Amino acid sequence: MNARRKKIIIIGPTFPYRGGNALYVSFLYETLSKEFDVIIYNYKLLYPSFLFPGKTQFELSNEVKKIPSERIVNSLNPFNWIKVASRINSEKPDLIIFDWWHPYFALCHFFISSFINKKLKKRILFITENYISHEGHFIDRLLTRIGLYNSRYFIALSEKVDSELRKNFKDINIFRSELPVYNHLTGNTDKIEELKSKFSINSNDNVLLFFGYVRKYKGLDILIEALALVISEMKNIKLLVAGEFYENQKIYNDLIEKYNLQNHVLFFNQYIPNEKVKEFFLVSDVVVLPYRSATQSGILNLAYGFRKPVIVTKVGGLSEFVLDGQTGFIVNDPEPKHIADTIKTFYQLKNRIDFESNISEFIKTNRFSNINEIINKILGLINDSEN
């Protein structure tokens, strides 16, 4: 007789929501479902509109992972939290996974996990994409402590998050994983020159890509200033900026005007639907992440999905996922001159280093591939504690 498949409930966003967290939960569902019965309790209210800086929280793409889920969690409604906990109790899952990335969800996650019955409380796992938000303050630290209070196990997605968890939760089992390599949007094309023409890029242009939504911590201003330092030696360089601005674009327009970069920077201030993502990566030589702070980045894993090298700053956990000089380059400080020097180095070595092959080898070690093994270890610990 076959053993019963363990039942796992995930509290996290997926379709119809967009963004990195929804994408991660979708990949998590697909991987865990190979071995476990997985139920996703999705959000019927994720962020209230007045707290969301973009135009929409919802996926606008036609090409999207549509993972089965039940939209029952309201991040603002305490009565809803009791209802969700009651549903979890009635399902009697073997494991309850909360996807954690932002202190906004602290009270929601705290009360749902608090209303879960005593036996099931021993089965609570938080997968922590971040520990403290990138732009966090004291109140964020307090809320994070509250939100994670009932966790019995953690999976950290970077060494930085792992270290922070170990400082603050000394008696809890912590495991390491990573974001998966996002290779679902790739595809072969022999129309790169046609795409370059569409972007007004010449065939001999060197092309940098800054991808994803724009906020101060992501350092686009640093990259623009670095570009100004590169121009004197590389007249044929272009920077594609593809993503929705979560702050005033005028800040960046003023920088471009200041350094006379109008012919070198192309802005696409919009959410890039999945159908169009491929175009930006295929026409680019390297993806630049000039972040001021970071834990890990879905953009880096998306770049690797396209086998594109990256230039990243040595902040937080970002550089953990780059082999310097092999899958990209690590910049010691988020400073314009250092980034400019690294861009020059990249192009000097571009044809001498086989970045594509190096990335293909490196992503074979991606820890997300072991997520089912980690979950089985946690289930074993739960079983031992209950016997």
Residue, then its C-alpha position, 0 to 999 in steps of 0.5 A: m500500500n502506498a504511503r499517504r501523501k503529506k498535506i501542506i498548506i501554503i499561505g502566500p500570493t500567486f496568480p492573479y497577483r504579479g511580482g517576485n513573491a507570487l512567482y516564487v510561490s508558483f514555483l514552490y507549488e510546482t516543485l512541492s506538488k511532485e511529492f506532496d498534496v499542496i493547497i495554497y491559501n491565496y490573498k483576496l486582499l494583498y495590499p490595500s490600494f493606498l499602500f501599493p505604489g504601482k499601478t496595479q497588483f494584478e498580473l496583466s500578462n497572458e503568458v503566466k503560471k496559473i497555479p490553483s489556489e483559493r483566495i481567502v486571506n484578507s491582510l487587513n481583516p482580523f475576523n478573516w484571520i480567525k476564519v483562515a485559521s479555522r480552515i487550517n485547523s479543519e484541514k489538519p495539514d502536516l505542514i503550514i508554510f507562511d511565505w514571508w517578505h514584508p513586515y506589513f503582513a506581521l499582524c495577519h501572519f501573527f494572528i492566523s498562526s496564533f489561532i491555529n490549534k496547539k498541535l498544528k502550531k508545532r507544524i508552522l514553517f516560515i519561508t523568509e525571502n527577506y528578514i527586514s525590508h530593504e527600506g526598514h526602520f525600527i517599527d519594521r523590526l518590531l513588526t517582523r518579530i511579531g509576524l514571525y513569533n509563532s514559527r517553529y521552523f525557518i527556511a532562509l533564502s540567503e546567507k544574510v537572512d539566515s544570519e539575521l534569523r539565527k541572531n534573533f531566533k536562537d532555538i529554532n531550526i533554520f534551513r537554507s534554500e534559494l530562489p529558483v532560477y526563473n527560466h520559464l520566460t526564455g525561448n530561442t530567437d534568431k531575431i535579436e537584430e530585429l529586436k535591437s532595431k525595435f529598441s532603436i539600438n544599433s547592431n554594434d551598441n553595447v547594452l546594459l539592462f536595469f530591470g524591475y521596479v525602481r526604488k531608491y534602494k535599487g540604485l538606478d541613480i548610481l548606475i546613471e552616474a556610472l554610465a556618465l563616467v563610461i561614456s568618454e571611453m564607450k560612445n556606443i553604450k546604451l542603458l535599458v531601464a525596464g520597469e515601473f517607477y515607484e518614485n518620481q521619475k523626474i529624479y532620474n530625468d534630471l540626472i540624464e539631463k545633467y550628464n547629457l545622456q539622453n541618447h544613451v538611456l531608454f526608459f520603459n516606465q511600465y510593468i513589463p508583461n511576461e510576453k515582453v520580458k524576453e525582448f529586454f534580456l535578449v538584446s542586452d549584454v549584461v544585467v546590472l543590479p547596483y543595489r544599495s541593499a539586498t537579500q537576494s533578487g529575483i531579477l538576478n535569477l531571471a537573468y540567469g534563466f536567460r544565461k545573462p551575466v550580471i554586475v552586482t554590488k556587494v551588499g546584503g546577500l546579493s553577491e552570494f549568488v555570483l561567481d566573480g569573473q565567471t557568472g558576472f562581476i561583484v562591485n565592492d561598493p555601490e559607488p558610481k566609479h566602482i560600477a563604471d570600472t566594472i562595466k569597462t572590465f566586463y566589456q574588456l573580458k566579454n569575449r574571453i569569458d564564456f559567461e553562458s557556460n559558466i552560468s549553466e554550470f553554476i545554476k546546477t548547484n541552485r539550492f531550490s532544487n533541494i526544497n523537497e528534501i528540506i521539507n521532508k527533513i522538517l516533516g521528520l522533525i515534526n514527527d519525532s516531536e509528536n511521538 
